[in-house]
Amino acid sequence: MLKKIDEDTNTITLFGHNPAFTEMPDRLCKSGCEFLTKTSIVCISFPVNSWSEIKLDTGKQEYFLKPEK
């Protein structure tokens, strides 16, 4: 899905439900990712020039925000 994004697009925002939305950043980030609770936000950057270059375990988690209880 990510590899098909238009090359003129620099940033995307995805919304969804678990378990897929915890699995995706966990597989994309080198360091893995904590479980995404409701309303959590994770920002991932990739050292690539094209969306088609994105591979598993290559992303950098820039930040992870989750609500306080």
mmJSON file of the N, C-alpha and C atoms, coordinates in Angstrom:
{"data_MODEL":{"atom_site":{
"group_PDB":["ATOM","ATOM","ATOM","ATOM","ATOM","ATOM","ATOM","ATOM","ATOM","ATOM","ATOM","ATOM","ATOM","ATOM","ATOM","ATOM","ATOM","ATOM","ATOM","ATOM","ATOM","ATOM","ATOM","ATOM","ATOM","ATOM","ATOM","ATOM","ATOM","ATOM","ATOM","ATOM","ATOM","ATOM","ATOM","ATOM","ATOM","ATOM","ATOM","ATOM","ATOM","ATOM","ATOM","ATOM","ATOM","ATOM","ATOM","ATOM","ATOM","ATOM","ATOM","ATOM","ATOM","ATOM","ATOM","ATOM","ATOM","ATOM","ATOM","ATOM","ATOM","ATOM","ATOM","ATOM","ATOM","ATOM","ATOM","ATOM","ATOM","ATOM","ATOM","ATOM","ATOM","ATOM","ATOM","ATOM","ATOM","ATOM","ATOM","ATOM","ATOM","ATOM","ATOM","ATOM","ATOM","ATOM","ATOM","ATOM","ATOM","ATOM","ATOM","ATOM","ATOM","ATOM","ATOM","ATOM","ATOM","ATOM","ATOM","ATOM","ATOM","ATOM","ATOM","ATOM","ATOM","ATOM","ATOM","ATOM","ATOM","ATOM","ATOM","ATOM","ATOM","ATOM","ATOM","ATOM","ATOM","ATOM","ATOM","ATOM","ATOM","ATOM","ATOM","ATOM","ATOM","ATOM","ATOM","ATOM","ATOM","ATOM","ATOM","ATOM","ATOM","ATOM","ATOM","ATOM","ATOM","ATOM","ATOM","ATOM","ATOM","ATOM","ATOM","ATOM","ATOM","ATOM","ATOM","ATOM","ATOM","ATOM","ATOM","ATOM","ATOM","ATOM","ATOM","ATOM","ATOM","ATOM","ATOM","ATOM","ATOM","ATOM","ATOM","ATOM","ATOM","ATOM","ATOM","ATOM","ATOM","ATOM","ATOM","ATOM","ATOM","ATOM","ATOM","ATOM","ATOM","ATOM","ATOM","ATOM","ATOM","ATOM","ATOM","ATOM","ATOM","ATOM","ATOM","ATOM","ATOM","ATOM","ATOM","ATOM","ATOM","ATOM","ATOM","ATOM","ATOM","ATOM","ATOM","ATOM","ATOM","ATOM","ATOM","ATOM","ATOM","ATOM","ATOM"],
"id":[1,2,3,4,5,6,7,8,9,10,11,12,13,14,15,16,17,18,19,20,21,22,23,24,25,26,27,28,29,30,31,32,33,34,35,36,37,38,39,40,41,42,43,44,45,46,47,48,49,50,51,52,53,54,55,56,57,58,59,60,61,62,63,64,65,66,67,68,69,70,71,72,73,74,75,76,77,78,79,80,81,82,83,84,85,86,87,88,89,90,91,92,93,94,95,96,97,98,99,100,101,102,103,104,105,106,107,108,109,110,111,112,113,114,115,116,117,118,119,120,121,122,123,124,125,126,127,128,129,130,131,132,133,134,135,136,137,138,139,140,141,142,143,144,145,146,147,148,149,150,151,152,153,154,155,156,157,158,159,160,161,162,163,164,165,166,167,168,169,170,171,172,173,174,175,176,177,178,179,180,181,182,183,184,185,186,187,188,189,190,191,192,193,194,195,196,197,198,199,200,201,202,203,204,205,206,207],
"type_symbol":["N","C","C","N","C","C","N","C","C","N","C","C","N","C","C","N","C","C","N","C","C","N","C","C","N","C","C","N","C","C","N","C","C","N","C","C","N","C","C","N","C","C","N","C","C","N","C","C","N","C","C","N","C","C","N","C","C","N","C","C","N","C","C","N","C","C","N","C","C","N","C","C","N","C","C","N","C","C","N","C","C","N","C","C","N","C","C","N","C","C","N","C","C","N","C","C","N","C","C","N","C","C","N","C","C","N","C","C","N","C","C","N","C","C","N","C","C","N","C","C","N","C","C","N","C","C","N","C","C","N","C","C","N","C","C","N","C","C","N","C","C","N","C","C","N","C","C","N","C","C","N","C","C","N","C","C","N","C","C","N","C","C","N","C","C","N","C","C","N","C","C","N","C","C","N","C","C","N","C","C","N","C","C","N","C","C","N","C","C","N","C","C","N","C","C","N","C","C","N","C","C","N","C","C","N","C","C"],
"label_atom_id":["N","CA","C","N","CA","C","N","CA","C","N","CA","C","N","CA","C","N","CA","C","N","CA","C","N","CA","C","N","CA","C","N","CA","C","N","CA","C","N","CA","C","N","CA","C","N","CA","C","N","CA","C","N","CA","C","N","CA","C","N","CA","C","N","CA","C","N","CA","C","N","CA","C","N","CA","C","N","CA","C","N","CA","C","N","CA","C","N","CA","C","N","CA","C","N","CA","C","N","CA","C","N","CA","C","N","CA","C","N","CA","C","N","CA","C","N","CA","C","N","CA","C","N","CA","C","N","CA","C","N","CA","C","N","CA","C","N","CA","C","N","CA","C","N","CA","C","N","CA","C","N","CA","C","N","CA","C","N","CA","C","N","CA","C","N","CA","C","N","CA","C","N","CA","C","N","CA","C","N","CA","C","N","CA","C","N","CA","C","N","CA","C","N","CA","C","N","CA","C","N","CA","C","N","CA","C","N","CA","C","N","CA","C","N","CA","C","N","CA","C","N","CA","C","N","CA","C","N","CA","C","N","CA","C","N","CA","C","N","CA","C"],
"label_alt_id":[null,null,null,null,null,null,null,null,null,null,null,null,null,null,null,null,null,null,null,null,null,null,null,null,null,null,null,null,null,null,null,null,null,null,null,null,null,null,null,null,null,null,null,null,null,null,null,null,null,null,null,null,null,null,null,null,null,null,null,null,null,null,null,null,null,null,null,null,null,null,null,null,null,null,null,null,null,null,null,null,null,null,null,null,null,null,null,null,null,null,null,null,null,null,null,null,null,null,null,null,null,null,null,null,null,null,null,null,null,null,null,null,null,null,null,null,null,null,null,null,null,null,null,null,null,null,null,null,null,null,null,null,null,null,null,null,null,null,null,null,null,null,null,null,null,null,null,null,null,null,null,null,null,null,null,null,null,null,null,null,null,null,null,null,null,null,null,null,null,null,null,null,null,null,null,null,null,null,null,null,null,null,null,null,null,null,null,null,null,null,null,null,null,null,null,null,null,null,null,null,null,null,null,null,null,null,null],
"label_comp_id":["MET","MET","MET","LEU","LEU","LEU","LYS","LYS","LYS","LYS","LYS","LYS","ILE","ILE","ILE","ASP","ASP","ASP","GLU","GLU","GLU","ASP","ASP","ASP","THR","THR","THR","ASN","ASN","ASN","THR","THR","THR","ILE","ILE","ILE","THR","THR","THR","LEU","LEU","LEU","PHE","PHE","PHE","GLY","GLY","GLY","HIS","HIS","HIS","ASN","ASN","ASN","PRO","PRO","PRO","ALA","ALA","ALA","PHE","PHE","PHE","THR","THR","THR","GLU","GLU","GLU","MET","MET","MET","PRO","PRO","PRO","ASP","ASP","ASP","ARG","ARG","ARG","LEU","LEU","LEU","CYS","CYS","CYS","LYS","LYS","LYS","SER","SER","SER","GLY","GLY","GLY","CYS","CYS","CYS","GLU","GLU","GLU","PHE","PHE","PHE","LEU","LEU","LEU","THR","THR","THR","LYS","LYS","LYS","THR","THR","THR","SER","SER","SER","ILE","ILE","ILE","VAL","VAL","VAL","CYS","CYS","CYS","ILE","ILE","ILE","SER","SER","SER","PHE","PHE","PHE","PRO","PRO","PRO","VAL","VAL","VAL","ASN","ASN","ASN","SER","SER","SER","TRP","TRP","TRP","SER","SER","SER","GLU","GLU","GLU","ILE","ILE","ILE","LYS","LYS","LYS","LEU","LEU","LEU","ASP","ASP","ASP","THR","THR","THR","GLY","GLY","GLY","LYS","LYS","LYS","GLN","GLN","GLN","GLU","GLU","GLU","TYR","TYR","TYR","PHE","PHE","PHE","LEU","LEU","LEU","LYS","LYS","LYS","PRO","PRO","PRO","GLU","GLU","GLU","LYS","LYS","LYS"],
"label_asym_id":["A","A","A","A","A","A","A","A","A","A","A","A","A","A","A","A","A","A","A","A","A","A","A","A","A","A","A","A","A","A","A","A","A","A","A","A","A","A","A","A","A","A","A","A","A","A","A","A","A","A","A","A","A","A","A","A","A","A","A","A","A","A","A","A","A","A","A","A","A","A","A","A","A","A","A","A","A","A","A","A","A","A","A","A","A","A","A","A","A","A","A","A","A","A","A","A","A","A","A","A","A","A","A","A","A","A","A","A","A","A","A","A","A","A","A","A","A","A","A","A","A","A","A","A","A","A","A","A","A","A","A","A","A","A","A","A","A","A","A","A","A","A","A","A","A","A","A","A","A","A","A","A","A","A","A","A","A","A","A","A","A","A","A","A","A","A","A","A","A","A","A","A","A","A","A","A","A","A","A","A","A","A","A","A","A","A","A","A","A","A","A","A","A","A","A","A","A","A","A","A","A","A","A","A","A","A","A"],
"label_entity_id":["1","1","1","1","1","1","1","1","1","1","1","1","1","1","1","1","1","1","1","1","1","1","1","1","1","1","1","1","1","1","1","1","1","1","1","1","1","1","1","1","1","1","1","1","1","1","1","1","1","1","1","1","1","1","1","1","1","1","1","1","1","1","1","1","1","1","1","1","1","1","1","1","1","1","1","1","1","1","1","1","1","1","1","1","1","1","1","1","1","1","1","1","1","1","1","1","1","1","1","1","1","1","1","1","1","1","1","1","1","1","1","1","1","1","1","1","1","1","1","1","1","1","1","1","1","1","1","1","1","1","1","1","1","1","1","1","1","1","1","1","1","1","1","1","1","1","1","1","1","1","1","1","1","1","1","1","1","1","1","1","1","1","1","1","1","1","1","1","1","1","1","1","1","1","1","1","1","1","1","1","1","1","1","1","1","1","1","1","1","1","1","1","1","1","1","1","1","1","1","1","1","1","1","1","1","1","1"],
"label_seq_id":[1,1,1,2,2,2,3,3,3,4,4,4,5,5,5,6,6,6,7,7,7,8,8,8,9,9,9,10,10,10,11,11,11,12,12,12,13,13,13,14,14,14,15,15,15,16,16,16,17,17,17,18,18,18,19,19,19,20,20,20,21,21,21,22,22,22,23,23,23,24,24,24,25,25,25,26,26,26,27,27,27,28,28,28,29,29,29,30,30,30,31,31,31,32,32,32,33,33,33,34,34,34,35,35,35,36,36,36,37,37,37,38,38,38,39,39,39,40,40,40,41,41,41,42,42,42,43,43,43,44,44,44,45,45,45,46,46,46,47,47,47,48,48,48,49,49,49,50,50,50,51,51,51,52,52,52,53,53,53,54,54,54,55,55,55,56,56,56,57,57,57,58,58,58,59,59,59,60,60,60,61,61,61,62,62,62,63,63,63,64,64,64,65,65,65,66,66,66,67,67,67,68,68,68,69,69,69],
"pdbx_PDB_ins_code":[null,null,null,null,null,null,null,null,null,null,null,null,null,null,null,null,null,null,null,null,null,null,null,null,null,null,null,null,null,null,null,null,null,null,null,null,null,null,null,null,null,null,null,null,null,null,null,null,null,null,null,null,null,null,null,null,null,null,null,null,null,null,null,null,null,null,null,null,null,null,null,null,null,null,null,null,null,null,null,null,null,null,null,null,null,null,null,null,null,null,null,null,null,null,null,null,null,null,null,null,null,null,null,null,null,null,null,null,null,null,null,null,null,null,null,null,null,null,null,null,null,null,null,null,null,null,null,null,null,null,null,null,null,null,null,null,null,null,null,null,null,null,null,null,null,null,null,null,null,null,null,null,null,null,null,null,null,null,null,null,null,null,null,null,null,null,null,null,null,null,null,null,null,null,null,null,null,null,null,null,null,null,null,null,null,null,null,null,null,null,null,null,null,null,null,null,null,null,null,null,null,null,null,null,null,null,null],
"Cartn_x":[0.822,0.0,0.871,1.891,2.742,3.542,3.904,4.716,3.945,2.629,1.797,1.453,1.971,1.664,2.336,1.642,2.163,3.466,4.447,5.772,5.777,4.746,4.653,4.214,3.813,3.342,4.51,4.705,5.799,5.376,4.111,3.615,2.247,2.018,0.676,0.229,-1.061,-1.656,-2.602,-2.444,-3.307,-4.124,-5.375,-6.254,-6.764,-6.941,-7.464,-7.618,-7.74,-7.987,-6.943,-6.776,-5.868,-6.512,-5.713,-4.284,-3.392,-3.951,-3.121,-2.355,-2.921,-2.255,-1.18,-1.029,0.146,1.178,0.729,1.637,2.402,1.736,2.385,3.597,3.463,4.652,5.68,5.22,6.143,7.045,6.515,7.297,8.114,7.634,8.343,9.511,9.425,10.474,11.592,12.818,13.979,13.837,13.37,13.281,11.963,11.065,9.746,8.87,7.688,6.755,5.893,5.675,4.799,3.367,2.547,1.148,0.414,-0.322,-1.091,-2.455,-2.649,-3.953,-4.853,-6.108,-7.025,-6.42,-6.497,-6.016,-4.499,-3.749,-2.286,-1.853,-0.678,-0.098,1.36,1.777,3.187,3.632,4.796,5.354,6.607,6.669,7.797,8.384,9.702,10.377,11.212,11.475,12.242,13.354,14.554,15.673,15.628,14.575,14.383,14.008,14.127,13.737,12.415,11.936,10.719,9.926,8.612,7.754,8.024,8.398,8.641,9.87,10.707,11.922,11.685,10.499,10.218,10.263,11.003,11.12,10.921,10.647,10.476,11.761,11.613,12.741,13.681,13.182,14.032,13.571,12.387,11.844,12.409,12.37,12.795,11.563,11.296,10.175,10.582,9.952,10.253,9.605,8.368,7.709,6.537,6.136,5.003,4.206,2.96,2.085,0.921,0.62,-0.561,-1.222,-2.532,-3.252,-2.866,-2.925,-2.725,-4.018,-3.911,-5.128,-5.918],
"Cartn_y":[-1.192,0.0,1.263,1.31,2.502,2.731,1.656,1.767,2.379,2.456,2.983,4.462,5.103,6.514,7.386,8.403,9.33,9.953,10.025,10.54,12.023,12.754,14.166,14.338,13.245,13.271,13.038,13.949,13.833,13.222,13.406,12.971,12.333,11.254,10.647,10.45,10.387,10.101,8.927,7.904,6.737,6.629,6.266,6.035,4.612,3.968,2.608,2.008,0.696,-0.051,-1.147,-1.589,-2.694,-4.018,-5.042,-5.145,-4.614,-4.354,-3.946,-2.653,-1.735,-0.45,-0.483,-1.562,-1.754,-2.568,-3.536,-4.386,-3.6,-2.682,-1.948,-1.147,-0.235,0.497,-0.409,-1.469,-2.385,-3.065,-3.379,-4.029,-3.024,-1.808,-0.808,-0.155,-0.021,0.657,-0.294,0.178,-0.613,-1.022,-0.092,-0.327,-0.961,-1.25,-1.758,-0.621,-0.955,0.078,-0.475,0.349,0.008,-0.173,-0.899,-1.112,0.219,0.41,1.639,1.5,2.257,2.297,3.251,3.36,4.295,5.693,6.366,7.741,7.886,6.789,6.883,7.397,8.01,8.531,8.112,7.589,7.264,7.918,8.541,9.189,8.424,7.995,7.217,7.935,8.055,8.609,7.507,7.653,6.662,7.356,6.773,7.355,6.948,7.359,6.974,8.197,8.066,9.132,8.835,7.612,7.187,6.263,6.357,5.477,4.018,3.739,2.359,1.75,2.57,2.088,1.667,1.891,1.55,0.035,-0.381,-1.791,-1.972,-3.187,-3.491,-3.195,-2.795,-2.528,-1.424,-0.469,0.631,1.987,2.044,3.317,3.731,5.039,5.591,6.174,5.721,6.275,7.65,8.678,10.06,10.414,9.985,10.173,9.214,8.994,8.129,8.838,9.121,9.804,8.902,8.79,8.039,8.795,8.621,9.374,8.917,9.839,9.488,8.883,7.991,7.339,8.275],
"Cartn_z":[0.0,0.0,0.0,0.866,0.952,-0.326,-0.996,-2.212,-3.375,-3.265,-4.345,-4.165,-3.132,-2.873,-3.93,-4.373,-5.377,-4.898,-5.764,-5.393,-5.029,-5.369,-4.985,-3.534,-2.887,-1.503,-0.556,0.394,1.36,2.684,3.052,4.354,4.184,4.918,4.927,6.372,6.569,7.87,7.676,8.509,8.435,9.713,9.576,10.72,10.632,11.768,11.727,13.096,13.11,14.344,14.508,15.744,16.042,15.64,15.417,15.685,14.566,13.393,12.25,12.504,13.26,13.448,14.523,15.212,16.053,15.272,14.521,13.753,12.69,12.013,10.931,11.421,12.396,12.833,13.514,14.162,14.81,13.782,12.63,11.574,10.757,10.654,9.843,10.571,11.886,12.666,13.06,12.963,13.399,14.857,15.676,17.121,17.549,16.611,16.966,17.465,17.919,18.383,19.505,20.488,21.608,21.099,21.864,21.505,21.39,20.314,20.119,20.796,21.847,22.503,21.725,22.131,21.464,21.484,20.369,20.125,20.185,20.118,20.06,18.695,18.673,17.433,17.385,16.244,16.04,14.733,14.759,13.579,13.17,11.911,11.409,10.194,10.162,8.983,8.343,7.06,6.309,5.529,5.518,4.779,3.304,2.618,1.216,0.386,-0.911,-1.836,-2.531,-2.368,-3.047,-2.133,-2.179,-1.384,-1.723,-2.959,-3.386,-2.712,-2.073,-1.408,0.054,0.57,1.973,2.166,3.191,3.53,5.034,5.445,6.863,7.628,8.863,9.773,9.298,8.514,8.044,8.563,9.143,9.623,10.968,11.202,12.486,13.177,14.397,15.152,15.647,15.122,15.503,16.839,17.022,18.299,18.437,19.678,20.003,21.078,20.806,21.766,22.108,23.397,23.798,24.948,25.059,26.102,27.504,28.413,29.821,30.33,31.279,31.804,32.642],
"occupancy":[1.0,1.0,1.0,1.0,1.0,1.0,1.0,1.0,1.0,1.0,1.0,1.0,1.0,1.0,1.0,1.0,1.0,1.0,1.0,1.0,1.0,1.0,1.0,1.0,1.0,1.0,1.0,1.0,1.0,1.0,1.0,1.0,1.0,1.0,1.0,1.0,1.0,1.0,1.0,1.0,1.0,1.0,1.0,1.0,1.0,1.0,1.0,1.0,1.0,1.0,1.0,1.0,1.0,1.0,1.0,1.0,1.0,1.0,1.0,1.0,1.0,1.0,1.0,1.0,1.0,1.0,1.0,1.0,1.0,1.0,1.0,1.0,1.0,1.0,1.0,1.0,1.0,1.0,1.0,1.0,1.0,1.0,1.0,1.0,1.0,1.0,1.0,1.0,1.0,1.0,1.0,1.0,1.0,1.0,1.0,1.0,1.0,1.0,1.0,1.0,1.0,1.0,1.0,1.0,1.0,1.0,1.0,1.0,1.0,1.0,1.0,1.0,1.0,1.0,1.0,1.0,1.0,1.0,1.0,1.0,1.0,1.0,1.0,1.0,1.0,1.0,1.0,1.0,1.0,1.0,1.0,1.0,1.0,1.0,1.0,1.0,1.0,1.0,1.0,1.0,1.0,1.0,1.0,1.0,1.0,1.0,1.0,1.0,1.0,1.0,1.0,1.0,1.0,1.0,1.0,1.0,1.0,1.0,1.0,1.0,1.0,1.0,1.0,1.0,1.0,1.0,1.0,1.0,1.0,1.0,1.0,1.0,1.0,1.0,1.0,1.0,1.0,1.0,1.0,1.0,1.0,1.0,1.0,1.0,1.0,1.0,1.0,1.0,1.0,1.0,1.0,1.0,1.0,1.0,1.0,1.0,1.0,1.0,1.0,1.0,1.0,1.0,1.0,1.0,1.0,1.0,1.0],
"B_iso_or_equiv":[0.0,0.0,0.0,0.0,0.0,0.0,0.0,0.0,0.0,0.0,0.0,0.0,0.0,0.0,0.0,0.0,0.0,0.0,0.0,0.0,0.0,0.0,0.0,0.0,0.0,0.0,0.0,0.0,0.0,0.0,0.0,0.0,0.0,0.0,0.0,0.0,0.0,0.0,0.0,0.0,0.0,0.0,0.0,0.0,0.0,0.0,0.0,0.0,0.0,0.0,0.0,0.0,0.0,0.0,0.0,0.0,0.0,0.0,0.0,0.0,0.0,0.0,0.0,0.0,0.0,0.0,0.0,0.0,0.0,0.0,0.0,0.0,0.0,0.0,0.0,0.0,0.0,0.0,0.0,0.0,0.0,0.0,0.0,0.0,0.0,0.0,0.0,0.0,0.0,0.0,0.0,0.0,0.0,0.0,0.0,0.0,0.0,0.0,0.0,0.0,0.0,0.0,0.0,0.0,0.0,0.0,0.0,0.0,0.0,0.0,0.0,0.0,0.0,0.0,0.0,0.0,0.0,0.0,0.0,0.0,0.0,0.0,0.0,0.0,0.0,0.0,0.0,0.0,0.0,0.0,0.0,0.0,0.0,0.0,0.0,0.0,0.0,0.0,0.0,0.0,0.0,0.0,0.0,0.0,0.0,0.0,0.0,0.0,0.0,0.0,0.0,0.0,0.0,0.0,0.0,0.0,0.0,0.0,0.0,0.0,0.0,0.0,0.0,0.0,0.0,0.0,0.0,0.0,0.0,0.0,0.0,0.0,0.0,0.0,0.0,0.0,0.0,0.0,0.0,0.0,0.0,0.0,0.0,0.0,0.0,0.0,0.0,0.0,0.0,0.0,0.0,0.0,0.0,0.0,0.0,0.0,0.0,0.0,0.0,0.0,0.0,0.0,0.0,0.0,0.0,0.0,0.0],
"pdbx_formal_charge":[null,null,null,null,null,null,null,null,null,null,null,null,null,null,null,null,null,null,null,null,null,null,null,null,null,null,null,null,null,null,null,null,null,null,null,null,null,null,null,null,null,null,null,null,null,null,null,null,null,null,null,null,null,null,null,null,null,null,null,null,null,null,null,null,null,null,null,null,null,null,null,null,null,null,null,null,null,null,null,null,null,null,null,null,null,null,null,null,null,null,null,null,null,null,null,null,null,null,null,null,null,null,null,null,null,null,null,null,null,null,null,null,null,null,null,null,null,null,null,null,null,null,null,null,null,null,null,null,null,null,null,null,null,null,null,null,null,null,null,null,null,null,null,null,null,null,null,null,null,null,null,null,null,null,null,null,null,null,null,null,null,null,null,null,null,null,null,null,null,null,null,null,null,null,null,null,null,null,null,null,null,null,null,null,null,null,null,null,null,null,null,null,null,null,null,null,null,null,null,null,null,null,null,null,null,null,null],
"auth_seq_id":[1,1,1,2,2,2,3,3,3,4,4,4,5,5,5,6,6,6,7,7,7,8,8,8,9,9,9,10,10,10,11,11,11,12,12,12,13,13,13,14,14,14,15,15,15,16,16,16,17,17,17,18,18,18,19,19,19,20,20,20,21,21,21,22,22,22,23,23,23,24,24,24,25,25,25,26,26,26,27,27,27,28,28,28,29,29,29,30,30,30,31,31,31,32,32,32,33,33,33,34,34,34,35,35,35,36,36,36,37,37,37,38,38,38,39,39,39,40,40,40,41,41,41,42,42,42,43,43,43,44,44,44,45,45,45,46,46,46,47,47,47,48,48,48,49,49,49,50,50,50,51,51,51,52,52,52,53,53,53,54,54,54,55,55,55,56,56,56,57,57,57,58,58,58,59,59,59,60,60,60,61,61,61,62,62,62,63,63,63,64,64,64,65,65,65,66,66,66,67,67,67,68,68,68,69,69,69],
"auth_comp_id":["MET","MET","MET","LEU","LEU","LEU","LYS","LYS","LYS","LYS","LYS","LYS","ILE","ILE","ILE","ASP","ASP","ASP","GLU","GLU","GLU","ASP","ASP","ASP","THR","THR","THR","ASN","ASN","ASN","THR","THR","THR","ILE","ILE","ILE","THR","THR","THR","LEU","LEU","LEU","PHE","PHE","PHE","GLY","GLY","GLY","HIS","HIS","HIS","ASN","ASN","ASN","PRO","PRO","PRO","ALA","ALA","ALA","PHE","PHE","PHE","THR","THR","THR","GLU","GLU","GLU","MET","MET","MET","PRO","PRO","PRO","ASP","ASP","ASP","ARG","ARG","ARG","LEU","LEU","LEU","CYS","CYS","CYS","LYS","LYS","LYS","SER","SER","SER","GLY","GLY","GLY","CYS","CYS","CYS","GLU","GLU","GLU","PHE","PHE","PHE","LEU","LEU","LEU","THR","THR","THR","LYS","LYS","LYS","THR","THR","THR","SER","SER","SER","ILE","ILE","ILE","VAL","VAL","VAL","CYS","CYS","CYS","ILE","ILE","ILE","SER","SER","SER","PHE","PHE","PHE","PRO","PRO","PRO","VAL","VAL","VAL","ASN","ASN","ASN","SER","SER","SER","TRP","TRP","TRP","SER","SER","SER","GLU","GLU","GLU","ILE","ILE","ILE","LYS","LYS","LYS","LEU","LEU","LEU","ASP","ASP","ASP","THR","THR","THR","GLY","GLY","GLY","LYS","LYS","LYS","GLN","GLN","GLN","GLU","GLU","GLU","TYR","TYR","TYR","PHE","PHE","PHE","LEU","LEU","LEU","LYS","LYS","LYS","PRO","PRO","PRO","GLU","GLU","GLU","LYS","LYS","LYS"],
"auth_asym_id":["A","A","A","A","A","A","A","A","A","A","A","A","A","A","A","A","A","A","A","A","A","A","A","A","A","A","A","A","A","A","A","A","A","A","A","A","A","A","A","A","A","A","A","A","A","A","A","A","A","A","A","A","A","A","A","A","A","A","A","A","A","A","A","A","A","A","A","A","A","A","A","A","A","A","A","A","A","A","A","A","A","A","A","A","A","A","A","A","A","A","A","A","A","A","A","A","A","A","A","A","A","A","A","A","A","A","A","A","A","A","A","A","A","A","A","A","A","A","A","A","A","A","A","A","A","A","A","A","A","A","A","A","A","A","A","A","A","A","A","A","A","A","A","A","A","A","A","A","A","A","A","A","A","A","A","A","A","A","A","A","A","A","A","A","A","A","A","A","A","A","A","A","A","A","A","A","A","A","A","A","A","A","A","A","A","A","A","A","A","A","A","A","A","A","A","A","A","A","A","A","A","A","A","A","A","A","A"],
"auth_atom_id":["N","CA","C","N","CA","C","N","CA","C","N","CA","C","N","CA","C","N","CA","C","N","CA","C","N","CA","C","N","CA","C","N","CA","C","N","CA","C","N","CA","C","N","CA","C","N","CA","C","N","CA","C","N","CA","C","N","CA","C","N","CA","C","N","CA","C","N","CA","C","N","CA","C","N","CA","C","N","CA","C","N","CA","C","N","CA","C","N","CA","C","N","CA","C","N","CA","C","N","CA","C","N","CA","C","N","CA","C","N","CA","C","N","CA","C","N","CA","C","N","CA","C","N","CA","C","N","CA","C","N","CA","C","N","CA","C","N","CA","C","N","CA","C","N","CA","C","N","CA","C","N","CA","C","N","CA","C","N","CA","C","N","CA","C","N","CA","C","N","CA","C","N","CA","C","N","CA","C","N","CA","C","N","CA","C","N","CA","C","N","CA","C","N","CA","C","N","CA","C","N","CA","C","N","CA","C","N","CA","C","N","CA","C","N","CA","C","N","CA","C","N","CA","C","N","CA","C","N","CA","C","N","CA","C","N","CA","C","N","CA","C"],
"pdbx_PDB_model_num":[1,1,1,1,1,1,1,1,1,1,1,1,1,1,1,1,1,1,1,1,1,1,1,1,1,1,1,1,1,1,1,1,1,1,1,1,1,1,1,1,1,1,1,1,1,1,1,1,1,1,1,1,1,1,1,1,1,1,1,1,1,1,1,1,1,1,1,1,1,1,1,1,1,1,1,1,1,1,1,1,1,1,1,1,1,1,1,1,1,1,1,1,1,1,1,1,1,1,1,1,1,1,1,1,1,1,1,1,1,1,1,1,1,1,1,1,1,1,1,1,1,1,1,1,1,1,1,1,1,1,1,1,1,1,1,1,1,1,1,1,1,1,1,1,1,1,1,1,1,1,1,1,1,1,1,1,1,1,1,1,1,1,1,1,1,1,1,1,1,1,1,1,1,1,1,1,1,1,1,1,1,1,1,1,1,1,1,1,1,1,1,1,1,1,1,1,1,1,1,1,1,1,1,1,1,1,1]
}}}
